Amino acid sequence: MSGTPQQVEQVEGAATGAAVAASAASGLWTFPALVFSSFLLGWGAEAAQFVFSQGFSLAILAWLQTLPEFAVEAVIAWDQNIPLMTANFTGSLRLLTGLGWPLIFFTRTWFGKPSAGFRETKITLEEEHSVEVVGLLVPLIYFFVIYLKASLNVWDAAVLLLIYFAYLRILSLIPPKDAETVEDIPRISRWALTRPGKWRLVAIGGMFLVGGIILYLVAHPFYEAMLAMSLALGVSQFVFVQWVAPFLSEFPEKVTAFNWARTGRKAPLALMNMVSSNINQWTVLAAMIPIVYSFSIGQPSSIPFDAHHRTEILLTIVQSFLGMLLLANLEFRWYEAVGLFVLWMIQFIFPHSREEVIIAYLAWAALELVMAAIGRRPLKAFPSFVRLYRAHGRGARSAR
């Protein structure tokens, strides 16, 4: 290219700026397309739970609803971008616990009927929900090992997948006390269920197929649009991927859960839907990352975490651990919802406050453990889980 160095630099800069603008503009179609594919998968999942096994339909529903989040994370892992892998993974989990859980409570309180002049101040869980609460603790313990060794590899993926399948196995043995009714699901899901004969399966399968095709086609352009938009707006790519990607990809799941919470009696189910998503992402999503990363490199490889990544992971672990403790007495109270939301908002607005927020989470968790030790806040979920497993697990084995 002829011209002075300054002219060449100006032309190249203009071309780069135009490319960034074009990629950012693609967000106008990739963002809605991702959300639409999420809705299609969610509608199909909600209909499918009435066709297939009910025992662990909630866990499967939560997994299918978060497939778009898995797709985005897979694209990032294939590109071997370790900082953005950590950003998307940790941001997704912290959104669920710090924003999703509290909004379940706030939605239920806002739409719930006042009792004796006051609105309900807590969501009471059923004994069956102890499976999800205890199921959240196990991957957190193992992820603390990952944090200490500062790496994630395919062997870790194998352990995390074993944890998830063990969780599903136990969940399948213990029938849920509360199940969603057809009237509670979205209109499109009800339409699919009312198709005659084989057309019901065709309608449900069609939603999965179309949603999956859209997701496959849009995942990479969506990722590139996010990066370009962050440059165009002058926002850190890490921050943009950490919060925007999981918010859009998990939006339909939150809509479903908030709709359940709005009915009042389904609020515990809505909260457990979110907890199931936490477990899915601590296990299956985290396991997928080193597998895709290794395929991209061409050999089994370990993902190293630097000090910044480890801080993000530790912050996510302690937030989820506190959340598990708050649910371990099978209740979710108003001040717990407010506290989780405020601590999430602080780290969202002030990203450099991570260490201080970690200390706040740990202090609160320590207080909860002390309260449990002196009998003020008994951890009911653990004895409930043991009773359920003994009753249903042994029953299933003796039946065989």
N, C-alpha and C positions, 0 to 999 in steps of 0.2 A: 504494500500500500504506500503510495507516494504522499509527500507532504512533510511538514516539520514534525518533530516529536510531540510538540504541544497539540498540533492538529490531530495527529493519530490518537493521542490520549483522549482528546475530547470526543472523537468519533466513537472510539471503543467504549468510553464511559456512557455515551448516549445510547449505544447499542445495548450495553449491560442494563442501563436504566429501563430501556424499553422492554427487555426480556423480563426483568423483575416485575414491571407493571403488568405485562401480559400474564405472567404466572399468578400474580396476586389477583388479577381480574378473573382468573379461572375459578377462584373461590366462589364466585357468584353462581356457578353451576355445581361445583364439586361439593360444597357444604350442604346445599339442599338435597343433592343426590345421595350423600352419605346418610343424612337424616331419613330420607325416604326409604332407603334400603333397610335401615334400622327398624323403621316402622313395619315394613313388610315381614321381616324376620320375626319381630315381636308378635305381630298378628298371627303368623303361622304357628309360633310357639304356644301362644295362648289357646289356640284351637287344638293343637296337637295333644295337649295335656288331657283332653277329654277322650282321645282315641287310644292313646298308649298308656303305659303303666302310671298309676297315680301315686305310687309310693314315694318317688323322689321327683315328682313333676315340678316342684318349686325350684329345686336345684338345677334341673335341666332347663327350665324356663329362664332362670337367671343367666345360665351359660349361653343360651341361644340369643338372648337379648343383648349380650355384650360382644357378640361376634364382630361388629364393626371396630370395637376397641382392639380386639385381637388382630384384625387385619391391618390396622394402622401400626400397631407395635411390630408386626411381622415385617412390614415394609421398612421400618426404621432399623430393625435388626439385620435385614438383608443388606442394607446400606452400610452396616458396621459402624453406625454412629452411636458410640457408647454414651455420651452425654445425653442425647435425646432419647435413647432407650430408657435411661434412668428417669428422665423428666416425665415421659409419658406414663410409665409404669407407676411411679410414686404419686404423680398428680392424680391419676385415675382413682387410686385407693384413698387418697386424702380427700378427694371430692366426695366419695361415697360416705365416709365416716363423718367428715367435718361439715358437709353441706347436705348430703342426702338424708342421713339419719335425722338431723334436727328438723328438716323440712317435712319429714313424715309426721313428726310430732306437731309441728306448727299447723300443718294442713288439717290434721285430725282435730286439733283444738279449735281452729277457726270455724270449721264446718260442723263440729260436733254440737249436740244439743246441750245447753246448760242444765246442770242438775242442781236443784235447790239454790239457784241464783249464782252458781259458780260453774266454770267449765272444768272438765277433768284435768288433773294435774299430773297424770301418769298414764303410760300404756302398759297394761298388764299382759305378760306373755303366758302362754300355756306351757305345761310341763314338757310337751313334745318339742318345744323350741329349744330345749337344753341341748339338743343334738347340734344345732347350728352354733350355739354359743361355745360349746366345748370344741366343736369342729374348727372354730376360728383360732383357738389357742395353739393347736398343734403346729400348723405351718408357721406361726409367729415364732415359736421356739426354734424351729429349724432355720428360719430366716435370720435369727440372731447369730447362728453359727456362720451363715453366709456373710453376714456383716463383719464378724470377727476375722474371718479369713480373707475378706476383701476381694472375693471373686465368685463368679457363678459359672458352672460348667455343666456338661451333659450328665454327669453323675448326680449333681444336685437336682437336675431336671427329673431324673429317674426317681429320686426320693420324693420330690414334690408331687409327682404323678401318683406314686403309691399312696401318699397321704390322701390325695383327692379321691382315688378309687375306694380306699378304705372308708372314707367319709360317705361316699355314695352308697357303699354296701350297707353300712349301718343305717343310713337313712331309709334305704329300701326295706329294711326289716321292721322299722317302726312306723306304723301307719299314722299319718297326720290326723289330728283331731279336727282341724278346720280345713276345709277344701273350698276352692273357689267354685261358685255356681255359674251356670251359663249366662245368667242375667248380668253378672258382674264384668264380663269380658267385653272388649270393644265390638262395635256393630259389625265390622268386616269379619272378625273372627266368628261371630255368631252366624253370619251369612255363610261362611265356609262350612260350618258344622251342620247347617240345615240342608246342604245339597244331598240329593237322594243317592243311595248306593255308593258305587265307586267314585262318583263325582265329588264326594266329600274329601276323599284322599287326594283326588286330582286338584281340588281347590287349595287344600293345605299345602300339598307338594309344590303347586305352582307359585305360591307366595314365597316358599323357601328358595325355589329355583330362580325366580326373577330377582328376589332380594339378593341372593348370592351372586348372580351375574353382575348386577349393578355394583355390588360391593367389590367384586374382583376388578371391575373396570375403573372404579373411581378411587380406590385406596391410594395408589401411587400419585395420581394428579392431585388428590386432596392433600397429601403430605407435602408435595412441592408447593402447592398454593399457600399452605400454612407458613412455610419457610419464607416464601416471597412476600407474603403479607406482613410478616414480622419485620422484614427489612424495610418495606415501604412505610410502615408505621413507626419505625425506629424502636421497636420493642425487641428485647432479647429473645432469640429463637428458643432457648431453654424454657423461658417463662411461657411463651406462646404455646409450645407443644405440651407443656406440663398442664395447662389449664384449659385451653381452647379445644384441643383434640378430644380429650376424654369427655368434656362437657357436651360436645356435639354428638359423639358416637354413643354416649350413654343416655342421651335425652329421652328417647322413647321409653326406656326402662323406667326412668324417673316418672314419666307421665303415667305409666301403668301403676306404679307404686303409690303415687299421689292420689290417683283415682280410688284405689283401695282405701287409703287413709281417710279420704273424704267421707266414706260411708260409715266411719266410726268402728263398727264391729270388725272390719277387715284391717284395721290399723296394725295389729300384731303380725298379720300375714305380710303386709307391706314392708314392715321393718325387717322381717326375716328374708324377704326378697332381696333387700339391700345387703343383709349379712351374707346371704348365699353368694352374691356377687363378689363380696370381699374375699370369701374363701376361694372362689373360682380364680380370682386374679392373683391371690397369694400362691396358688398352686399351679393351675394349668397355664395361665398367662405367663407367669414367671418361668415355668418349665419350657415354654415355647421359645423364649428369647435365646438361650444358648444353643438350642437345636437349630433354629433358623440361622443364627450367627455362624455356627460351625459349617452348615451346608454352604453358606455364602463364601466362606474361606476355603472350603474344600477338604477340611479335616476337623476332627474333634478339637475344639479350642475353648479356652477359658476366657471369660470376660473379666478384665481387671477393673476394680473400682478405686478411684483416687479418694482423697480426703473429702472433697466436695460431694462426690457420689455417696460416700459412706454416711455423710451427715444427712443427706436426703433420705437414704434408706432407714437410718436410725430414727429419724423424725416420723417416718411412716409407720415403723414398727411400734414405737411407743404410743402413737395415736390410736392404732388398732388395738393394742394391748389395753389401754385405758377404756376404749369402747367396749371390749369384751368384759372387763371388770364391771362396768356400769350395767351391763345386761345380765351379769352372772346371778343377780338376785331376782331375775325374771321380771324386772320392772324397768321402765325407762321414764324418768321423771323430768319435769319441766326445766329444772335448773341444770340437769345433765345435758339436755338438748341445747340450752342457751350456752352453757360452758363450752361444749364441743364446737358450736358455731362461732363463738367469739374467738377461741384459740385458732380456728381455721382462718377466720377473717384477718387476724393479726399477721399470720404468716403470708397470707395472700397479698395484703397491702404493703407489708414490710418484709420483703424476702430475706433481708439480712438479720432477721430476728430468729432464725431457725434454732440456734443454740438456746436462747432464752425460752422459746416455746417448748423445746425438748425438756428443759428443766421443769417447766410448768406441768407438762404431761406426767413426768415421773413423780413430781410431788403429789399431784392429785391421785395417781395410781397408788402411791405409798399410803396416802390417807385412806383410800378405799380398802387396802389390805389390812390396815390397823383396825378399821371399823369392823371388818369381817372377823378378825382375830378376837375381838372383845364381844362379838355376838350382836353388834348393832346393825350390821349389813350382811347377813349370812349369804354365802355363795350357793344359793339353792340349785343352780344349774348342774353342779357336779354330782351331788347325790341323786338328783332327778335323772340325770343321764345314766348313772349306774343302775337305777331301778328299771328304767326303760329297756336298757340293753339286756339285763337279766331276764326280764319278762318276755320280750319279743325275740331277742336273739336266741335264747335257749328254746323258746317255742318253735322257732323256724328250724332249728337243728333237730329237735325231737320229731317234728313233722316229716323230716326227710328220712 
